Amino acid sequence: MIETESMNFVIAIAFTTGMIMLIVGMFGFHLVVSGKRLRKAQRLADAALEFTPALMTIVFDARDRVVDLKVRNPAFERHFRETFIGKKKEELSFLPMAVRNPNGSEAGATAGQETNETRAPLKMPDGNVIYLEWEMQDSTDNTDFRIAWGFDITTELLHTQRKLRVLSAISSEAEERERKRIAEDLHDRIGEILITSSRLLDELKKRSPSTELSGRLEALDETIKKFTRGTRSLISDLVPPVLYSVGFAAAVESLALDFKRQHNIAIRVEDALQDYPINQELAIFLYKAVREFIRNAMKHGGADEILISLSRTDHTVAVTVQDNGSGFASASNPLAPNSEAGFGLFNVKNRAEYYNGDVAIAGSTDLGGGKITVWVSQPLRKEGRVP
């Protein structure tokens, strides 16, 4: 009996030992295989980074997990490896949707994001943002690994943006010249016709013996006067005469007065320019920007009180418009391009950058609504005077 129990005990021990050895062997085999796969992934990443101009190379396994990651700048590689090794492809938010979710399913897509876009921004550890163009393909020898390459296109995009700014500025300047030409034609041709017509009507009214005819001539004269006022308003909207004859600050004061009369709003101007001379091209741009800011404050913010501040530092001119409206929505980007017609905040920003300036939006501490500032830098002549 004792011998039987001893035999069973020995068999149990042997069986347990065998199972442990089998498990250890399988685990060891798995480690060897995993080590080989990891080394292979590292070789793929090294080769991809060496033989392509990619800034970043990511190797995914068959389950779309990051098994290796290489960055051309070694100073940043440790940060990205510690952050993303082991994560699934869908978790890499910096990848464009075409790489993260090539099938374009609803689960991986986000609202307003193009599923076929292969370009995306990447925030670097030093705070700078670069733009990468991504490509994805299977490894050449088998399908165990997939490789994603990120090519730096930041310089290319910046160059394209600069070209667009120049084209936008040239287009705006051509538009301004055309506006001025149309305004001059309206003033010279239609203005002359209206003045002549008014004089002829005055003569007819004096000579007319009929009371009924005099009344009709009077009505016609009033119509001509309304048309004259409308034409002058149109000319002023195309090219504000006060902007050319008196200057930028006076033109903004006149603009504020027009808005106050037409829309019954409280609007005031604080002028700290102190008769600082402004390049006419910049003055036209800033005037149009102020007009756009006021219209946006009333239309989109529901403002009925507006403060316009004109200021300068050295050779930088700034205009700030504050209001008591609803302000700018934190979730939206009002400086992004949109489909609305008109000058637009995006065009204002684009043009300001062309003049070595920019546009900034914030909340108004003075009036409690929105606050938007545009500033530009104007060049100096050799003798130090502003053209």
C-alpha positions as CSV (number, residue, x, y, z in Angstrom):
1,M,0.0,0.0,0.0
2,I,2.8,2.3,1.0
3,E,4.8,1.4,-2.1
4,T,1.8,2.2,-4.3
5,E,1.3,5.6,-2.7
6,S,5.1,6.3,-3.1
7,M,4.9,5.3,-6.7
8,N,2.0,7.6,-7.3
9,F,3.8,10.4,-5.6
10,V,6.9,9.9,-7.7
11,I,4.7,9.8,-10.9
12,A,3.0,13.1,-9.8
13,I,6.3,14.7,-9.1
14,A,7.7,13.6,-12.5
15,F,4.5,14.7,-14.3
16,T,4.6,18.1,-12.6
17,T,8.3,18.5,-13.3
18,G,7.7,17.6,-16.9
19,M,4.9,20.1,-17.3
20,I,7.1,22.8,-15.7
21,M,9.9,22.0,-18.1
22,L,7.5,22.0,-21.0
23,I,6.1,25.4,-20.0
24,V,9.6,26.8,-19.4
25,G,10.7,25.4,-22.8
26,M,7.7,26.9,-24.5
27,F,8.3,30.2,-22.7
28,G,12.0,30.1,-23.7
29,F,11.0,29.3,-27.3
30,H,8.6,32.2,-27.2
31,L,11.3,34.5,-25.9
32,V,13.7,33.4,-28.6
33,V,11.2,33.9,-31.3
34,S,10.1,37.2,-29.8
35,G,13.7,38.3,-29.6
36,K,14.3,37.3,-33.2
37,R,11.2,39.2,-34.3
38,L,12.2,42.2,-32.2
39,R,15.7,42.2,-33.7
40,K,14.2,41.8,-37.1
41,A,11.9,44.8,-36.5
42,Q,14.9,46.8,-35.3
43,R,16.8,45.9,-38.4
44,L,13.9,46.9,-40.6
45,A,13.6,50.2,-38.8
46,D,17.3,50.9,-39.0
47,A,17.4,50.0,-42.7
48,A,14.3,52.1,-43.5
49,L,15.7,55.1,-41.8
50,E,19.1,54.6,-43.4
51,F,18.0,54.1,-47.0
52,T,15.0,56.6,-47.1
53,P,14.9,60.3,-46.3
54,A,12.1,59.7,-43.7
55,L,12.3,61.6,-40.5
56,M,10.5,58.9,-38.5
57,T,10.1,55.2,-39.1
58,I,7.5,53.1,-37.2
59,V,7.4,49.2,-37.4
60,F,4.1,47.5,-36.6
61,D,3.6,43.8,-36.0
62,A,0.8,41.7,-37.3
63,R,-1.5,43.0,-34.6
64,D,-0.7,46.6,-35.6
65,R,1.2,47.3,-32.4
66,V,4.4,49.4,-32.4
67,V,7.4,47.1,-32.0
68,D,10.1,49.6,-33.0
69,L,10.4,53.3,-33.7
70,K,13.3,55.3,-35.1
71,V,13.7,59.1,-35.4
72,R,16.4,60.7,-37.5
73,N,17.1,63.1,-34.6
74,P,18.5,60.9,-31.8
75,A,17.7,63.6,-29.2
76,F,14.0,62.9,-29.7
77,E,14.0,59.2,-30.3
78,R,14.0,58.2,-26.6
79,H,10.9,60.3,-26.0
80,F,8.9,58.8,-28.8
81,R,10.0,55.3,-28.1
82,E,9.0,55.5,-24.4
83,T,5.7,57.1,-25.4
84,F,4.6,54.9,-28.3
85,I,6.3,51.4,-28.2
86,G,3.6,48.8,-27.6
87,K,0.7,51.0,-28.5
88,K,-1.8,50.0,-31.2
89,K,-1.8,52.0,-34.5
90,E,-5.2,53.4,-33.7
91,E,-3.9,55.0,-30.5
92,L,-1.2,57.1,-32.4
93,S,-3.3,60.3,-32.7
94,F,-0.5,62.1,-34.6
95,L,-0.9,59.7,-37.6
96,P,-3.3,60.8,-40.3
97,M,-6.5,58.9,-40.7
98,A,-5.4,57.3,-44.0
99,V,-2.6,55.5,-42.0
100,R,-4.5,54.8,-38.7
101,N,-7.7,53.7,-40.4
102,P,-7.2,53.1,-44.1
103,N,-10.6,51.5,-44.4
104,G,-12.3,54.7,-43.3
105,S,-14.6,53.1,-40.8
106,E,-16.7,55.2,-38.6
107,A,-15.0,53.9,-35.4
108,G,-11.7,55.4,-36.4
109,A,-12.9,58.5,-38.1
110,T,-13.5,61.8,-36.4
111,A,-15.8,64.6,-37.4
112,G,-14.5,66.8,-40.2
113,Q,-11.3,64.8,-40.8
114,E,-10.5,63.5,-44.3
115,T,-9.9,59.8,-44.3
116,N,-7.6,60.1,-47.4
117,E,-5.3,62.7,-46.0
118,T,-1.7,61.5,-45.5
119,R,-0.3,64.7,-44.0
120,A,-0.5,65.6,-40.3
121,P,1.3,67.8,-37.8
122,L,3.6,66.3,-35.1
123,K,4.5,68.1,-31.9
124,M,8.1,67.6,-31.1
125,P,9.4,67.3,-27.5
126,D,10.9,70.8,-27.8
127,G,7.5,72.3,-28.5
128,N,8.0,72.9,-32.2
129,V,5.4,71.5,-34.6
130,I,6.5,69.9,-37.9
131,Y,4.4,68.4,-40.7
132,L,4.9,64.9,-41.9
133,E,3.8,63.1,-45.1
134,W,3.1,59.4,-44.2
135,E,3.5,56.2,-46.3
136,M,2.6,52.7,-45.1
137,Q,3.5,49.3,-46.6
138,D,4.2,45.7,-45.7
139,S,7.7,44.4,-45.3
140,T,9.1,43.0,-48.5
141,D,9.8,39.4,-47.3
142,N,6.7,38.7,-45.3
143,T,3.5,40.3,-43.9
144,D,4.5,39.9,-40.2
145,F,5.5,43.6,-40.1
146,R,4.2,46.8,-41.6
147,I,6.4,49.9,-41.9
148,A,5.2,53.6,-41.8
149,W,7.5,56.3,-43.0
150,G,7.0,60.0,-42.0
151,F,8.7,62.5,-44.4
152,D,9.3,66.0,-43.2
153,I,7.4,68.5,-45.4
154,T,7.4,71.5,-43.1
155,T,9.8,73.5,-45.3
156,E,7.8,72.7,-48.4
157,L,4.5,73.8,-46.7
158,L,6.1,77.0,-45.3
159,H,7.3,77.8,-48.8
160,T,3.9,77.2,-50.2
161,Q,2.3,79.3,-47.6
162,R,4.7,82.2,-48.3
163,K,3.8,81.9,-52.0
164,L,0.1,82.0,-51.2
165,R,0.6,85.1,-49.0
166,V,2.4,86.8,-51.9
167,L,-0.3,85.9,-54.4
168,S,-3.0,87.0,-51.9
169,A,-1.2,90.3,-51.4
170,I,-0.8,90.9,-55.2
171,S,-4.4,90.0,-55.7
172,S,-5.6,92.4,-53.0
173,E,-3.4,95.2,-54.4
174,A,-4.9,94.6,-57.9
175,E,-8.4,94.6,-56.4
176,E,-7.6,97.9,-54.6
177,R,-6.4,99.5,-57.8
178,E,-9.6,98.3,-59.6
179,R,-11.7,99.7,-56.7
180,K,-10.0,103.0,-57.0
181,R,-10.5,103.1,-60.8
182,I,-14.2,102.3,-60.5
183,A,-14.6,104.9,-57.7
184,E,-13.0,107.5,-59.9
185,D,-15.2,106.6,-62.9
186,L,-18.3,106.8,-60.7
187,H,-17.2,110.2,-59.4
188,D,-16.2,111.7,-62.8
189,R,-18.9,110.3,-65.1
190,I,-22.0,109.6,-63.0
191,G,-21.2,112.5,-60.7
192,E,-21.1,114.9,-63.6
193,I,-24.3,113.5,-65.1
194,L,-26.1,113.9,-61.8
195,I,-24.9,117.5,-61.3
196,T,-26.0,118.4,-64.8
197,S,-29.4,116.7,-64.4
198,S,-30.0,118.5,-61.1
199,R,-29.2,121.9,-62.7
200,L,-31.5,121.2,-65.6
201,L,-34.3,120.3,-63.2
202,D,-33.8,123.5,-61.3
203,E,-34.2,125.5,-64.6
204,L,-37.4,123.5,-65.6
205,K,-38.9,124.1,-62.1
206,K,-38.4,127.8,-62.4
207,R,-39.9,127.9,-65.9
208,S,-42.8,125.5,-65.4
209,P,-46.2,127.2,-65.3
210,S,-48.0,124.1,-64.1
211,T,-48.3,123.3,-60.4
212,E,-48.7,119.6,-61.2
213,L,-45.6,119.5,-63.4
214,S,-43.6,121.4,-60.8
215,G,-44.6,118.8,-58.2
216,R,-43.5,116.0,-60.5
217,L,-40.2,117.8,-61.2
218,E,-39.7,118.2,-57.5
219,A,-40.2,114.5,-56.9
220,L,-37.7,113.7,-59.7
221,D,-35.2,116.1,-58.2
222,E,-35.6,114.4,-54.8
223,T,-35.0,111.0,-56.5
224,I,-31.8,112.4,-58.1
225,K,-30.6,113.7,-54.8
226,K,-31.2,110.2,-53.2
227,F,-29.3,108.6,-56.1
228,T,-26.5,111.1,-55.6
229,R,-26.2,110.3,-51.9
230,G,-26.2,106.6,-52.7
231,T,-23.5,107.0,-55.3
232,R,-21.3,109.0,-52.8
233,S,-21.8,106.2,-50.2
234,L,-20.8,103.6,-52.8
235,I,-17.7,105.6,-53.7
236,S,-16.8,106.0,-50.1
237,D,-17.2,102.2,-49.5
238,L,-15.0,101.4,-52.5
239,V,-12.3,103.9,-51.6
240,P,-12.8,106.1,-48.5
241,P,-11.8,109.6,-49.6
242,V,-10.8,110.6,-46.0
243,L,-8.3,107.8,-46.0
244,Y,-6.4,109.4,-48.9
245,S,-6.9,113.0,-48.0
246,V,-6.6,113.1,-44.2
247,G,-5.0,109.9,-43.0
248,F,-5.6,106.5,-41.3
249,A,-6.7,107.6,-37.8
250,A,-9.2,110.1,-39.2
251,A,-10.6,107.5,-41.6
252,V,-11.1,105.1,-38.6
253,E,-12.9,107.9,-36.7
254,S,-15.1,108.5,-39.7
255,L,-15.8,104.8,-40.1
256,A,-16.8,104.6,-36.4
257,L,-19.1,107.5,-36.8
258,D,-20.8,105.9,-39.9
259,F,-21.4,102.7,-38.0
260,K,-22.7,104.6,-35.0
261,R,-25.2,106.5,-37.1
262,Q,-26.3,103.6,-39.3
263,H,-26.6,100.9,-36.6
264,N,-27.2,102.9,-33.4
265,I,-24.3,101.3,-31.5
266,A,-21.9,102.8,-28.9
267,I,-18.5,102.9,-30.6
268,R,-15.4,105.0,-29.8
269,V,-11.8,105.3,-30.9
270,E,-8.7,105.6,-28.8
271,D,-5.9,107.0,-31.0
272,A,-2.4,106.6,-29.6
273,L,-0.7,106.9,-33.1
274,Q,0.0,110.6,-32.5
275,D,-0.1,111.5,-36.2
276,Y,2.4,108.6,-36.9
277,P,2.6,108.4,-40.7
278,I,1.5,105.1,-42.1
279,N,2.3,103.6,-45.5
280,Q,-0.8,104.0,-47.7
281,E,-0.9,100.4,-48.7
282,L,-0.8,99.4,-45.0
283,A,-3.4,102.0,-44.1
284,I,-5.8,100.6,-46.7
285,F,-5.3,97.1,-45.3
286,L,-5.8,98.1,-41.7
287,Y,-8.9,100.2,-42.5
288,K,-10.5,97.2,-44.2
289,A,-9.5,95.0,-41.3
290,V,-11.1,97.3,-38.8
291,R,-14.3,97.4,-40.9
292,E,-14.3,93.6,-41.0
293,F,-13.8,93.3,-37.2
294,I,-16.7,95.7,-36.5
295,R,-19.0,93.9,-38.8
296,N,-18.1,90.5,-37.2
297,A,-18.6,91.9,-33.7
298,M,-22.1,93.0,-34.6
299,K,-23.1,90.1,-36.9
300,H,-21.7,87.1,-35.1
301,G,-21.2,88.5,-31.5
302,G,-24.3,90.6,-31.2
303,A,-22.3,93.5,-29.9
304,D,-23.7,97.0,-29.4
305,E,-20.6,98.5,-27.8
306,I,-17.2,98.6,-29.5
307,L,-13.9,100.1,-28.6
308,I,-11.2,100.6,-31.3
309,S,-7.6,101.2,-30.1
310,L,-4.8,102.4,-32.4
311,S,-1.3,102.0,-31.2
312,R,2.3,101.6,-32.3
313,T,5.7,100.5,-31.0
314,D,8.7,101.6,-33.0
315,H,7.7,100.7,-36.6
316,T,4.9,98.3,-35.8
317,V,1.3,99.6,-36.1
318,A,-1.5,97.7,-34.2
319,V,-5.2,98.0,-34.2
320,T,-7.4,96.3,-31.5
321,V,-11.2,96.0,-31.6
322,Q,-13.0,95.0,-28.4
323,D,-16.7,94.5,-28.0
324,N,-19.4,93.5,-25.4
325,G,-20.8,90.6,-27.5
326,S,-20.6,86.9,-27.1
327,G,-16.9,86.6,-27.9
328,F,-15.1,83.9,-29.8
329,A,-16.1,80.2,-29.3
330,S,-13.3,78.3,-27.7
331,A,-14.0,75.2,-29.8
332,S,-13.9,77.1,-33.1
333,N,-11.1,78.7,-35.1
334,P,-12.3,82.0,-36.5
335,L,-9.0,82.5,-38.2
336,A,-9.3,79.3,-40.3
337,P,-10.4,79.5,-44.0
338,N,-14.1,79.4,-44.5
339,S,-16.6,79.5,-47.4
340,E,-18.1,82.9,-46.5
341,A,-17.5,85.7,-49.0
342,G,-15.9,88.9,-48.2
343,F,-12.6,90.0,-46.7
344,G,-12.8,87.4,-43.9
345,L,-10.7,87.0,-40.8
346,F,-8.6,84.3,-42.5
347,N,-7.7,86.8,-45.3
348,V,-6.9,89.4,-42.7
349,K,-4.5,87.1,-41.0
350,N,-3.0,85.9,-44.3
351,R,-2.4,89.5,-45.4
352,A,-1.0,90.6,-42.0
353,E,1.6,87.8,-42.1
354,Y,2.6,89.1,-45.6
355,Y,3.3,92.5,-43.9
356,N,5.4,90.7,-41.1
357,G,2.5,90.9,-38.7
358,D,-0.2,88.7,-37.4
359,V,-3.7,88.5,-35.9
360,A,-4.6,87.4,-32.3
361,I,-7.9,86.8,-30.7
362,A,-8.8,86.8,-27.0
363,G,-11.5,87.8,-24.5
364,S,-12.0,91.5,-23.8
365,T,-11.3,92.5,-20.2
366,D,-12.7,96.0,-20.8
367,L,-16.0,95.1,-22.4
368,G,-16.5,91.5,-21.6
369,G,-16.9,90.2,-25.1
370,G,-14.4,89.5,-27.9
371,K,-11.0,91.1,-28.6
372,I,-9.1,90.9,-31.8
373,T,-5.8,92.6,-32.7
374,V,-4.0,93.0,-36.0
375,W,-0.5,94.4,-36.3
376,V,1.9,95.0,-39.2
377,S,5.4,96.2,-39.6
378,Q,6.1,98.9,-42.2
379,P,9.5,99.2,-43.9
380,L,11.8,102.2,-43.6
381,R,13.5,104.2,-46.3
382,K,17.2,104.5,-46.2
383,E,16.9,108.0,-44.7
384,G,14.7,106.6,-42.0
385,R,11.4,108.0,-43.1
386,V,8.2,106.0,-43.7
387,P,7.1,106.1,-47.3
